[in-house]
Amino acid sequence: MTNVGTILRELRVLKGKTQMEVFHDTLIHNKTLSGYENNVSEPDFETLKILAAYYETTTDYIIGKINNKIAPNSESEANRPKDLLKFLEQSEVMFDGETYNLDEEDKKTLRDALEYAFWHAKQKNKRVKK
């Protein structure tokens, strides 16, 4: 059975990122990431969720429970925040007083950016509370 550290290292390498880049993208310190990848420590569930979203996979894949790297619900609406779903149901959005039409590619790009901002803010708020 593959361990969490090995999987996290493989995901990072597949994404073409250094630990420092992952730190900048997720706010999970590179020394912490190194500890995970070297099996010195294991991420808690919230950190697992952040890493799974970042690497576009599932927590089950990271912990070795399933062998399929691709998140089965990666395009599923069930995993999306409700406000985001409502926003993306619109065929047009308004920014700075101008209306823009969204095609499916635009919606995916916008969704990905908003999800990144959501996880980034959640991780940042988690660090502030401690």
N, CA, C and O atoms as CSV, one atom per row, in Angstrom:
chain,resi,resn,atom,element,x,y,z
A,1,MET,N,N,0.846,-1.191,0.000
A,1,MET,CA,C,0.000,0.000,0.000
A,1,MET,C,C,0.885,1.246,0.000
A,1,MET,O,O,1.859,1.329,0.748
A,2,THR,N,N,0.538,2.198,-0.836
A,2,THR,CA,C,1.301,3.435,-0.941
A,2,THR,C,C,0.976,4.339,0.237
A,2,THR,O,O,-0.162,4.373,0.707
A,3,ASN,N,N,1.978,5.073,0.713
A,3,ASN,CA,C,1.723,5.954,1.852
A,3,ASN,C,C,1.413,7.374,1.398
A,3,ASN,O,O,1.680,7.747,0.256
A,4,VAL,N,N,0.848,8.154,2.303
A,4,VAL,CA,C,0.421,9.519,2.011
A,4,VAL,C,C,1.575,10.371,1.478
A,4,VAL,O,O,1.404,11.112,0.509
A,5,GLY,N,N,2.728,10.270,2.098
A,5,GLY,CA,C,3.872,11.081,1.688
A,5,GLY,C,C,4.284,10.832,0.253
A,5,GLY,O,O,4.556,11.768,-0.498
A,6,THR,N,N,4.329,9.562,-0.124
A,6,THR,CA,C,4.699,9.211,-1.499
A,6,THR,C,C,3.690,9.773,-2.485
A,6,THR,O,O,4.068,10.311,-3.526
A,7,ILE,N,N,2.407,9.651,-2.162
A,7,ILE,CA,C,1.362,10.147,-3.053
A,7,ILE,C,C,1.447,11.667,-3.172
A,7,ILE,O,O,1.349,12.209,-4.273
A,8,LEU,N,N,1.629,12.352,-2.050
A,8,LEU,CA,C,1.722,13.813,-2.102
A,8,LEU,C,C,2.926,14.267,-2.933
A,8,LEU,O,O,2.830,15.231,-3.692
A,9,ARG,N,N,4.048,13.576,-2.791
A,9,ARG,CA,C,5.229,13.921,-3.588
A,9,ARG,C,C,4.949,13.694,-5.072
A,9,ARG,O,O,5.285,14.536,-5.906
A,10,GLU,N,N,4.331,12.553,-5.403
A,10,GLU,CA,C,4.009,12.255,-6.800
A,10,GLU,C,C,3.063,13.302,-7.393
A,10,GLU,O,O,3.249,13.740,-8.529
A,11,LEU,N,N,2.055,13.698,-6.624
A,11,LEU,CA,C,1.114,14.706,-7.112
A,11,LEU,C,C,1.810,16.040,-7.360
A,11,LEU,O,O,1.554,16.708,-8.362
A,12,ARG,N,N,2.692,16.419,-6.441
A,12,ARG,CA,C,3.413,17.682,-6.592
A,12,ARG,C,C,4.296,17.649,-7.838
A,12,ARG,O,O,4.320,18.606,-8.611
A,13,VAL,N,N,5.014,16.554,-8.026
A,13,VAL,CA,C,5.900,16.415,-9.181
A,13,VAL,C,C,5.086,16.404,-10.474
A,13,VAL,O,O,5.472,17.038,-11.456
A,14,LEU,N,N,3.957,15.683,-10.478
A,14,LEU,CA,C,3.103,15.654,-11.666
A,14,LEU,C,C,2.587,17.050,-12.024
A,14,LEU,O,O,2.418,17.378,-13.198
A,15,LYS,N,N,2.343,17.852,-11.014
A,15,LYS,CA,C,1.876,19.220,-11.243
A,15,LYS,C,C,3.030,20.141,-11.631
A,15,LYS,O,O,2.809,21.282,-12.038
A,16,GLY,N,N,4.271,19.641,-11.503
A,16,GLY,CA,C,5.446,20.423,-11.876
A,16,GLY,C,C,5.746,21.544,-10.899
A,16,GLY,O,O,6.222,22.609,-11.294
A,17,LYS,N,N,5.468,21.307,-9.624
A,17,LYS,CA,C,5.639,22.344,-8.606
A,17,LYS,C,C,6.736,21.965,-7.618
A,17,LYS,O,O,6.987,20.788,-7.360
A,18,THR,N,N,7.376,22.981,-7.078
A,18,THR,CA,C,8.290,22.773,-5.960
A,18,THR,C,C,7.478,22.915,-4.677
A,18,THR,O,O,6.344,23.394,-4.703
A,19,GLN,N,N,8.060,22.496,-3.554
A,19,GLN,CA,C,7.374,22.679,-2.282
A,19,GLN,C,C,7.145,24.157,-2.002
A,19,GLN,O,O,6.121,24.526,-1.428
A,20,MET,N,N,8.079,24.999,-2.397
A,20,MET,CA,C,7.927,26.437,-2.202
A,20,MET,C,C,6.739,26.976,-3.004
A,20,MET,O,O,5.987,27.817,-2.513
A,21,GLU,N,N,6.575,26.494,-4.226
A,21,GLU,CA,C,5.452,26.938,-5.048
A,21,GLU,C,C,4.124,26.486,-4.449
A,21,GLU,O,O,3.149,27.237,-4.451
A,22,VAL,N,N,4.090,25.261,-3.939
A,22,VAL,CA,C,2.871,24.769,-3.282
A,22,VAL,C,C,2.576,25.627,-2.062
A,22,VAL,O,O,1.419,25.959,-1.803
A,23,PHE,N,N,3.606,25.986,-1.314
A,23,PHE,CA,C,3.443,26.868,-0.156
A,23,PHE,C,C,2.818,28.196,-0.580
A,23,PHE,O,O,1.870,28.664,0.051
A,24,HIS,N,N,3.337,28.797,-1.630
A,24,HIS,CA,C,2.801,30.084,-2.088
A,24,HIS,C,C,1.359,29.954,-2.566
A,24,HIS,O,O,0.562,30.878,-2.400
A,25,ASP,N,N,1.022,28.814,-3.159
A,25,ASP,CA,C,-0.325,28.608,-3.691
A,25,ASP,C,C,-1.343,28.217,-2.620
A,25,ASP,O,O,-2.522,28.549,-2.741
A,26,THR,N,N,-0.900,27.514,-1.574
A,26,THR,CA,C,-1.841,26.963,-0.591
A,26,THR,C,C,-1.672,27.525,0.816
A,26,THR,O,O,-2.549,27.355,1.663
A,27,LEU,N,N,-0.551,28.191,1.067
A,27,LEU,CA,C,-0.178,28.674,2.405
A,27,LEU,C,C,0.096,27.532,3.383
A,27,LEU,O,O,0.060,27.730,4.598
A,28,ILE,N,N,0.368,26.347,2.857
A,28,ILE,CA,C,0.833,25.241,3.694
A,28,ILE,C,C,2.354,25.299,3.618
A,28,ILE,O,O,2.940,25.088,2.557
A,29,HIS,N,N,2.983,25.586,4.745
A,29,HIS,CA,C,4.420,25.853,4.772
A,29,HIS,C,C,5.208,24.723,4.117
A,29,HIS,O,O,4.876,23.548,4.273
A,30,ASN,N,N,6.255,25.094,3.384
A,30,ASN,CA,C,7.052,24.088,2.674
A,30,ASN,C,C,7.718,23.100,3.633
A,30,ASN,O,O,7.927,21.943,3.266
A,31,LYS,N,N,8.054,23.526,4.845
A,31,LYS,CA,C,8.624,22.581,5.819
A,31,LYS,C,C,7.570,21.567,6.258
A,31,LYS,O,O,7.878,20.398,6.491
A,32,THR,N,N,6.333,22.025,6.368
A,32,THR,CA,C,5.233,21.116,6.690
A,32,THR,C,C,5.026,20.123,5.551
A,32,THR,O,O,4.859,18.926,5.782
A,33,LEU,N,N,5.038,20.631,4.321
A,33,LEU,CA,C,4.903,19.764,3.148
A,33,LEU,C,C,6.019,18.728,3.101
A,33,LEU,O,O,5.782,17.564,2.778
A,34,SER,N,N,7.231,19.154,3.422
A,34,SER,CA,C,8.362,18.235,3.447
A,34,SER,C,C,8.128,17.132,4.483
A,34,SER,O,O,8.419,15.961,4.238
A,35,GLY,N,N,7.601,17.523,5.633
A,35,GLY,CA,C,7.290,16.529,6.667
A,35,GLY,C,C,6.275,15.512,6.186
A,35,GLY,O,O,6.395,14.320,6.472
A,36,TYR,N,N,5.268,15.984,5.451
A,36,TYR,CA,C,4.273,15.057,4.900
A,36,TYR,C,C,4.917,14.129,3.875
A,36,TYR,O,O,4.728,12.913,3.922
A,37,GLU,N,N,5.681,14.710,2.946
A,37,GLU,CA,C,6.270,13.921,1.868
A,37,GLU,C,C,7.305,12.929,2.368
A,37,GLU,O,O,7.536,11.903,1.727
A,38,ASN,N,N,7.933,13.215,3.502
A,38,ASN,CA,C,8.932,12.306,4.071
A,38,ASN,C,C,8.351,11.426,5.173
A,38,ASN,O,O,9.090,10.749,5.887
A,39,ASN,N,N,7.031,11.438,5.309
A,39,ASN,CA,C,6.317,10.615,6.279
A,39,ASN,C,C,6.739,10.870,7.729
A,39,ASN,O,O,6.695,9.973,8.570
A,40,VAL,N,N,7.146,12.108,7.998
A,40,VAL,CA,C,7.461,12.505,9.369
A,40,VAL,C,C,6.167,12.864,10.090
A,40,VAL,O,O,6.034,12.647,11.294
A,41,SER,N,N,5.208,13.421,9.332
A,41,SER,CA,C,3.906,13.778,9.880
A,41,SER,C,C,2.850,13.558,8.804
A,41,SER,O,O,3.167,13.337,7.635
A,42,GLU,N,N,1.577,13.624,9.226
A,42,GLU,CA,C,0.482,13.463,8.279
A,42,GLU,C,C,-0.432,14.678,8.354
A,42,GLU,O,O,-0.622,15.250,9.428
A,43,PRO,N,N,-0.996,15.071,7.224
A,43,PRO,CA,C,-1.895,16.220,7.225
A,43,PRO,C,C,-3.205,15.899,7.928
A,43,PRO,O,O,-3.688,14.768,7.881
A,44,ASP,N,N,-3.786,16.928,8.592
A,44,ASP,CA,C,-5.118,16.743,9.164
A,44,ASP,C,C,-6.137,16.787,8.021
A,44,ASP,O,O,-5.783,17.043,6.869
A,45,PHE,N,N,-7.397,16.536,8.355
A,45,PHE,CA,C,-8.407,16.411,7.307
A,45,PHE,C,C,-8.593,17.706,6.521
A,45,PHE,O,O,-8.733,17.662,5.299
A,46,GLU,N,N,-8.598,18.857,7.191
A,46,GLU,CA,C,-8.757,20.137,6.483
A,46,GLU,C,C,-7.607,20.361,5.497
A,46,GLU,O,O,-7.817,20.824,4.376
A,47,THR,N,N,-6.402,20.028,5.928
A,47,THR,CA,C,-5.242,20.175,5.047
A,47,THR,C,C,-5.331,19.187,3.887
A,47,THR,O,O,-4.977,19.526,2.758
A,48,LEU,N,N,-5.800,17.970,4.155
A,48,LEU,CA,C,-6.001,16.982,3.089
A,48,LEU,C,C,-6.970,17.520,2.039
A,48,LEU,O,O,-6.742,17.360,0.840
A,49,LYS,N,N,-8.043,18.153,2.486
A,49,LYS,CA,C,-9.026,18.702,1.543
A,49,LYS,C,C,-8.409,19.802,0.689
A,49,LYS,O,O,-8.670,19.880,-0.511
A,50,ILE,N,N,-7.603,20.639,1.296
A,50,ILE,CA,C,-6.943,21.715,0.549
A,50,ILE,C,C,-5.998,21.126,-0.487
A,50,ILE,O,O,-5.986,21.554,-1.641
A,51,LEU,N,N,-5.202,20.136,-0.071
A,51,LEU,CA,C,-4.254,19.516,-1.000
A,51,LEU,C,C,-4.984,18.759,-2.107
A,51,LEU,O,O,-4.554,18.791,-3.260
A,52,ALA,N,N,-6.072,18.085,-1.774
A,52,ALA,CA,C,-6.846,17.368,-2.789
A,52,ALA,C,C,-7.406,18.348,-3.824
A,52,ALA,O,O,-7.352,18.082,-5.024
A,53,ALA,N,N,-7.936,19.470,-3.364
A,53,ALA,CA,C,-8.461,20.474,-4.299
A,53,ALA,C,C,-7.326,21.044,-5.148
A,53,ALA,O,O,-7.477,21.229,-6.355
A,54,TYR,N,N,-6.197,21.320,-4.512
A,54,TYR,CA,C,-5.051,21.886,-5.221
A,54,TYR,C,C,-4.536,20.934,-6.302
A,54,TYR,O,O,-4.226,21.353,-7.417
A,55,TYR,N,N,-4.452,19.657,-5.958
A,55,TYR,CA,C,-3.936,18.668,-6.909
A,55,TYR,C,C,-5.035,18.069,-7.788
A,55,TYR,O,O,-4.780,17.161,-8.579
A,56,GLU,N,N,-6.258,18.585,-7.644
A,56,GLU,CA,C,-7.393,18.136,-8.450
A,56,GLU,C,C,-7.602,16.636,-8.346
A,56,GLU,O,O,-7.704,15.928,-9.348
A,57,THR,N,N,-7.663,16.168,-7.095
A,57,THR,CA,C,-7.900,14.763,-6.827
A,57,THR,C,C,-8.801,14.662,-5.602
A,57,THR,O,O,-9.437,15.643,-5.217
A,58,THR,N,N,-8.858,13.496,-4.996
A,58,THR,CA,C,-9.702,13.302,-3.818
A,58,THR,C,C,-8.840,13.002,-2.595
A,58,THR,O,O,-7.689,12.583,-2.710
A,59,THR,N,N,-9.423,13.226,-1.434
A,59,THR,CA,C,-8.725,12.850,-0.199
A,59,THR,C,C,-8.542,11.337,-0.152
A,59,THR,O,O,-7.525,10.847,0.340
A,60,ASP,N,N,-9.520,10.599,-0.659
A,60,ASP,CA,C,-9.406,9.131,-0.686
A,60,ASP,C,C,-8.197,8.676,-1.493
A,60,ASP,O,O,-7.523,7.717,-1.116
A,61,TYR,N,N,-7.920,9.358,-2.604
A,61,TYR,CA,C,-6.740,9.007,-3.393
A,61,TYR,C,C,-5.465,9.291,-2.602
A,61,TYR,O,O,-4.547,8.471,-2.585
A,62,ILE,N,N,-5.410,10.444,-1.951
A,62,ILE,CA,C,-4.199,10.821,-1.209
A,62,ILE,C,C,-3.913,9.842,-0.077
A,62,ILE,O,O,-2.754,9.510,0.170
A,63,ILE,N,N,-4.943,9.378,0.611
A,63,ILE,CA,C,-4.703,8.442,1.728
A,63,ILE,C,C,-4.585,6.995,1.256
A,63,ILE,O,O,-4.409,6.090,2.072
A,64,GLY,N,N,-4.683,6.769,-0.057
A,64,GLY,CA,C,-4.483,5.432,-0.594
A,64,GLY,C,C,-5.710,4.549,-0.564
A,64,GLY,O,O,-5.606,3.339,-0.770
A,65,LYS,N,N,-6.871,5.128,-0.312
A,65,LYS,CA,C,-8.098,4.342,-0.245
A,65,LYS,C,C,-8.595,3.927,-1.622
A,65,LYS,O,O,-9.188,2.859,-1.775
A,66,ILE,N,N,-8.353,4.776,-2.636
A,66,ILE,CA,C,-8.729,4.448,-4.010
A,66,ILE,C,C,-7.516,4.658,-4.910
A,66,ILE,O,O,-6.584,5.373,-4.543
A,67,ASN,N,N,-7.527,4.043,-6.077
A,67,ASN,CA,C,-6.396,4.123,-6.995
A,67,ASN,C,C,-6.595,5.119,-8.126
A,67,ASN,O,O,-5.665,5.368,-8.892
A,68,ASN,N,N,-7.789,5.695,-8.248
A,68,ASN,CA,C,-8.088,6.612,-9.341
A,68,ASN,C,C,-7.740,8.036,-8.928
A,68,ASN,O,O,-8.390,8.607,-8.052
A,69,LYS,N,N,-6.713,8.612,-9.559
A,69,LYS,CA,C,-6.267,9.967,-9.209
A,69,LYS,C,C,-7.315,11.026,-9.517
A,69,LYS,O,O,-7.447,11.995,-8.771
A,70,ILE,N,N,-8.057,10.857,-10.598
A,70,ILE,CA,C,-9.025,11.860,-11.013
A,70,ILE,C,C,-10.204,11.847,-10.058
A,70,ILE,O,O,-10.782,10.800,-9.769
A,71,ALA,N,N,-10.547,13.031,-9.578
A,71,ALA,CA,C,-11.695,13.158,-8.678
A,71,ALA,C,C,-12.961,12.795,-9.440
A,71,ALA,O,O,-13.272,13.431,-10.447
A,72,PRO,N,N,-13.712,11.771,-8.976
A,72,PRO,CA,C,-14.894,11.364,-9.718
A,72,PRO,C,C,-15.936,12.462,-9.800
A,72,PRO,O,O,-16.740,12.484,-10.733
A,73,ASN,N,N,-15.936,13.368,-8.845
A,73,ASN,CA,C,-16.913,14.452,-8.831
A,73,ASN,C,C,-16.275,15.784,-9.181
A,73,ASN,O,O,-16.819,16.837,-8.845
A,74,SER,N,N,-15.112,15.754,-9.862
A,74,SER,CA,C,-14.405,17.012,-10.110
A,74,SER,C,C,-15.265,18.006,-10.885
A,74,SER,O,O,-15.105,19.214,-10.710
A,75,GLU,N,N,-16.156,17.537,-11.724
A,75,GLU,CA,C,-17.055,18.426,-12.445
A,75,GLU,C,C,-18.456,18.390,-11.856
A,75,GLU,O,O,-19.368,19.024,-12.386
A,76,SER,N,N,-18.635,17.655,-10.766
A,76,SER,CA,C,-19.945,17.511,-10.155
A,76,SER,C,C,-20.347,18.774,-9.418
A,76,SER,O,O,-19.536,19.405,-8.740
A,77,GLU,N,N,-21.591,19.123,-9.562
A,77,GLU,CA,C,-22.103,20.299,-8.886
A,77,GLU,C,C,-22.272,20.032,-7.395
A,77,GLU,O,O,-22.384,20.983,-6.621
A,78,ALA,N,N,-22.293,18.778,-6.967
A,78,ALA,CA,C,-22.523,18.451,-5.562
A,78,ALA,C,C,-21.410,18.987,-4.666
A,78,ALA,O,O,-21.643,19.243,-3.485
A,79,ASN,N,N,-20.214,19.159,-5.203
A,79,ASN,CA,C,-19.085,19.619,-4.401
A,79,ASN,C,C,-18.870,21.130,-4.469
A,79,ASN,O,O,-17.906,21.634,-3.893
A,80,ARG,N,N,-19.723,21.845,-5.143
A,80,ARG,CA,C,-19.557,23.278,-5.320
A,80,ARG,C,C,-20.347,24.049,-4.267
A,80,ARG,O,O,-21.467,23.661,-3.933
A,81,PRO,N,N,-19.783,25.129,-3.740
A,81,PRO,CA,C,-20.555,25.977,-2.823
A,81,PRO,C,C,-21.813,26.482,-3.530
A,81,PRO,O,O,-21.770,26.833,-4.709
A,82,LYS,N,N,-22.943,26.517,-2.797
A,82,LYS,CA,C,-24.230,26.873,-3.405
A,82,LYS,C,C,-24.228,28.268,-4.021
A,82,LYS,O,O,-24.808,28.470,-5.088
A,83,ASP,N,N,-23.589,29.225,-3.369
A,83,ASP,CA,C,-23.543,30.579,-3.927
A,83,ASP,C,C,-22.809,30.586,-5.269
A,83,ASP,O,O,-23.189,31.300,-6.197
A,84,LEU,N,N,-21.760,29.785,-5.351
A,84,LEU,CA,C,-21.006,29.704,-6.600
A,84,LEU,C,C,-21.865,29.073,-7.690
A,84,LEU,O,O,-21.862,29.540,-8.828
A,85,LEU,N,N,-22.603,28.010,-7.348
A,85,LEU,CA,C,-23.479,27.370,-8.332
A,85,LEU,C,C,-24.516,28.350,-8.862
A,85,LEU,O,O,-24.760,28.424,-10.066
A,86,LYS,N,N,-25.117,29.094,-7.955
A,86,LYS,CA,C,-26.134,30.066,-8.373
A,86,LYS,C,C,-25.517,31.115,-9.291
A,86,LYS,O,O,-26.101,31.491,-10.307
A,87,PHE,N,N,-24.346,31.574,-8.923
A,87,PHE,CA,C,-23.652,32.572,-9.732
A,87,PHE,C,C,-23.365,32.025,-11.128
A,87,PHE,O,O,-23.554,32.725,-12.122
A,88,LEU,N,N,-22.911,30.781,-11.200
A,88,LEU,CA,C,-22.529,30.208,-12.491
A,88,LEU,C,C,-23.717,29.761,-13.337
A,88,LEU,O,O,-23.552,29.479,-14.524
A,89,GLU,N,N,-24.906,29.692,-12.750
A,89,GLU,CA,C,-26.100,29.366,-13.529
A,89,GLU,C,C,-26.453,30.504,-14.481
A,89,GLU,O,O,-27.136,30.293,-15.483
A,90,GLN,N,N,-25.994,31.687,-14.170
A,90,GLN,CA,C,-26.292,32.842,-15.009
A,90,GLN,C,C,-25.508,32.753,-16.319
A,90,GLN,O,O,-24.380,32.261,-16.352
A,91,SER,N,N,-26.119,33.231,-17.377
A,91,SER,CA,C,-25.407,33.228,-18.658
A,91,SER,C,C,-24.597,34.503,-18.835
A,91,SER,O,O,-23.783,34.610,-19.752
A,92,GLU,N,N,-24.824,35.467,-17.953
A,92,GLU,CA,C,-24.036,36.699,-18.010
A,92,GLU,C,C,-23.785,37.183,-16.588
A,92,GLU,O,O,-24.561,36.907,-15.673
A,93,VAL,N,N,-22.692,37.907,-16.423
A,93,VAL,CA,C,-22.333,38.470,-15.126
A,93,VAL,C,C,-21.946,39.932,-15.337
A,93,VAL,O,O,-21.632,40.357,-16.448
A,94,MET,N,N,-21.978,40.683,-14.244
A,94,MET,CA,C,-21.640,42.091,-14.342
A,94,MET,C,C,-20.424,42.388,-13.466
A,94,MET,O,O,-20.407,42.068,-12.278
A,95,PHE,N,N,-19.421,42.997,-14.065
A,95,PHE,CA,C,-18.234,43.466,-13.373
A,95,PHE,C,C,-18.033,44.930,-13.732
A,95,PHE,O,O,-18.100,45.304,-14.903
A,96,ASP,N,N,-17.791,45.742,-12.739
A,96,ASP,CA,C,-17.555,47.174,-12.964
A,96,ASP,C,C,-18.608,47.809,-13.865
A,96,ASP,O,O,-18.292,48.656,-14.701
A,97,GLY,N,N,-19.858,47.394,-13.691
A,97,GLY,CA,C,-20.950,47.989,-14.448
A,97,GLY,C,C,-21.100,47.497,-15.866
A,97,GLY,O,O,-22.014,47.926,-16.569
A,98,GLU,N,N,-20.229,46.607,-16.309
A,98,GLU,CA,C,-20.334,46.067,-17.667
A,98,GLU,C,C,-20.807,44.620,-17.600
A,98,GLU,O,O,-20.422,43.877,-16.698
A,99,THR,N,N,-21.640,44.225,-18.555
A,99,THR,CA,C,-22.186,42.877,-18.609
A,99,THR,C,C,-21.339,42.014,-19.537
A,99,THR,O,O,-20.982,42.422,-20.642
A,100,TYR,N,N,-21.027,40.811,-19.060
A,100,TYR,CA,C,-20.236,39.865,-19.844
A,100,TYR,C,C,-21.011,38.556,-19.984
A,100,TYR,O,O,-21.574,38.057,-19.010
A,101,ASN,N,N,-21.039,38.005,-21.192
A,101,ASN,CA,C,-21.641,36.692,-21.420
A,101,ASN,C,C,-20.619,35.624,-21.100
A,101,ASN,O,O,-19.442,35.767,-21.432
A,102,LEU,N,N,-21.063,34.544,-20.452
A,102,LEU,CA,C,-20.176,33.449,-20.074
A,102,LEU,C,C,-20.505,32.197,-20.874
A,102,LEU,O,O,-21.645,31.733,-20.860
A,103,ASP,N,N,-19.526,31.652,-21.564
A,103,ASP,CA,C,-19.719,30.340,-22.158
A,103,ASP,C,C,-19.215,29.305,-21.140
A,103,ASP,O,O,-18.757,29.677,-20.060
A,104,GLU,N,N,-19.295,28.040,-21.469
A,104,GLU,CA,C,-18.916,26.997,-20.516
A,104,GLU,C,C,-17.443,27.084,-20.104
A,104,GLU,O,O,-17.103,26.838,-18.947
A,105,GLU,N,N,-16.580,27.432,-21.048
A,105,GLU,CA,C,-15.156,27.573,-20.728
A,105,GLU,C,C,-14.930,28.730,-19.760
A,105,GLU,O,O,-14.134,28.616,-18.828
A,106,ASP,N,N,-15.630,29.843,-19.980
A,106,ASP,CA,C,-15.525,30.983,-19.070
A,106,ASP,C,C,-16.013,30.615,-17.674
A,106,ASP,O,O,-15.399,30.984,-16.673
A,107,LYS,N,N,-17.124,29.882,-17.618
A,107,LYS,CA,C,-17.663,29.457,-16.325
A,107,LYS,C,C,-16.672,28.578,-15.576
A,107,LYS,O,O,-16.488,28.729,-14.368
A,108,LYS,N,N,-16.027,27.650,-16.305
A,108,LYS,CA,C,-15.047,26.764,-15.661
A,108,LYS,C,C,-13.857,27.570,-15.152
A,108,LYS,O,O,-13.385,27.344,-14.038
A,109,THR,N,N,-13.375,28.501,-15.953
A,109,THR,CA,C,-12.252,29.338,-15.535
A,109,THR,C,C,-12.618,30.158,-14.306
A,109,THR,O,O,-11.842,30.244,-13.354
A,110,LEU,N,N,-13.786,30.752,-14.332
A,110,LEU,CA,C,-14.247,31.563,-13.206
A,110,LEU,C,C,-14.449,30.706,-11.963
A,110,LEU,O,O,-14.057,31.099,-10.865
A,111,ARG,N,N,-15.061,29.531,-12.133
A,111,ARG,CA,C,-15.273,28.613,-11.013
A,111,ARG,C,C,-13.946,28.206,-10.392
A,111,ARG,O,O,-13.801,28.222,-9.170
A,112,ASP,N,N,-12.983,27.844,-11.221
A,112,ASP,CA,C,-11.672,27.432,-10.706
A,112,ASP,C,C,-11.003,28.557,-9.930
A,112,ASP,O,O,-10.417,28.328,-8.872
A,113,ALA,N,N,-11.092,29.777,-10.462
A,113,ALA,CA,C,-10.485,30.922,-9.775
A,113,ALA,C,C,-11.178,31.193,-8.441
A,113,ALA,O,O,-10.516,31.456,-7.437
A,114,LEU,N,N,-12.502,31.127,-8.431
A,114,LEU,CA,C,-13.241,31.366,-7.186
A,114,LEU,C,C,-12.992,30.261,-6.163
A,114,LEU,O,O,-12.879,30.538,-4.969
A,115,GLU,N,N,-12.906,29.019,-6.620
A,115,GLU,CA,C,-12.619,27.924,-5.699
A,115,GLU,C,C,-11.221,28.062,-5.109
A,115,GLU,O,O,-11.016,27.807,-3.923
A,116,TYR,N,N,-10.265,28.464,-5.935
A,116,TYR,CA,C,-8.916,28.685,-5.424
A,116,TYR,C,C,-8.948,29.773,-4.347
A,116,TYR,O,O,-8.352,29.619,-3.280
A,117,ALA,N,N,-9.645,30.864,-4.636
A,117,ALA,CA,C,-9.737,31.968,-3.664
A,117,ALA,C,C,-10.418,31.496,-2.385
A,117,ALA,O,O,-10.013,31.890,-1.292
A,118,PHE,N,N,-11.443,30.661,-2.503
A,118,PHE,CA,C,-12.152,30.131,-1.338
A,118,PHE,C,C,-11.204,29.314,-0.465
A,118,PHE,O,O,-11.119,29.547,0.741
A,119,TRP,N,N,-10.483,28.351,-1.069
A,119,TRP,CA,C,-9.585,27.492,-0.288
A,119,TRP,C,C,-8.419,28.297,0.282
A,119,TRP,O,O,-7.974,28.038,1.400
A,120,HIS,N,N,-7.933,29.255,-0.470
A,120,HIS,CA,C,-6.843,30.107,-0.001
A,120,HIS,C,C,-7.297,30.900,1.228
A,120,HIS,O,O,-6.580,30.958,2.228
A,121,ALA,N,N,-8.476,31.508,1.157
A,121,ALA,CA,C,-9.003,32.283,2.286
A,121,ALA,C,C,-9.272,31.384,3.481
A,121,ALA,O,O,-9.011,31.770,4.620
A,122,LYS,N,N,-9.790,30.192,3.230
A,122,LYS,CA,C,-10.078,29.254,4.326
A,122,LYS,C,C,-8.782,28.869,5.041
A,122,LYS,O,O,-8.737,28.851,6.271
A,123,GLN,N,N,-7.735,28.563,4.284
A,123,GLN,CA,C,-6.452,28.202,4.881
A,123,GLN,C,C,-5.859,29.388,5.635
A,123,GLN,O,O,-5.321,29.216,6.729
A,124,LYS,N,N,-5.950,30.572,5.073
A,124,LYS,CA,C,-5.421,31.770,5.719
A,124,LYS,C,C,-6.165,32.036,7.028
A,124,LYS,O,O,-5.535,32.344,8.040
A,125,ASN,N,N,-7.485,31.922,7.022
A,125,ASN,CA,C,-8.278,32.128,8.231
A,125,ASN,C,C,-7.966,31.083,9.280
A,125,ASN,O,O,-7.968,31.384,10.474
A,126,LYS,N,N,-7.696,29.856,8.853
A,126,LYS,CA,C,-7.343,28.782,9.781
A,126,LYS,C,C,-6.054,29.130,10.505
A,126,LYS,O,O,-5.939,28.903,11.710
A,127,ARG,N,N,-5.084,29.680,9.785
A,127,ARG,CA,C,-3.804,30.035,10.392
A,127,ARG,C,C,-3.950,31.227,11.354
A,127,ARG,O,O,-3.249,31.281,12.364
A,128,VAL,N,N,-4.825,32.159,11.066
A,128,VAL,CA,C,-5.006,33.330,11.904
A,128,VAL,C,C,-5.638,32.965,13.232
A,128,VAL,O,O,-5.301,33.563,14.254
A,129,LYS,N,N,-6.556,31.991,13.247
A,129,LYS,CA,C,-7.294,31.608,14.443
A,129,LYS,C,C,-6.435,30.931,15.487
A,129,LYS,O,O,-6.756,30.990,16.674
A,130,LYS,N,N,-5.346,30.287,15.080
A,130,LYS,CA,C,-4.501,29.535,16.023
A,130,LYS,C,C,-3.752,30.412,16.960
A,130,LYS,O,O,-3.005,29.918,17.804
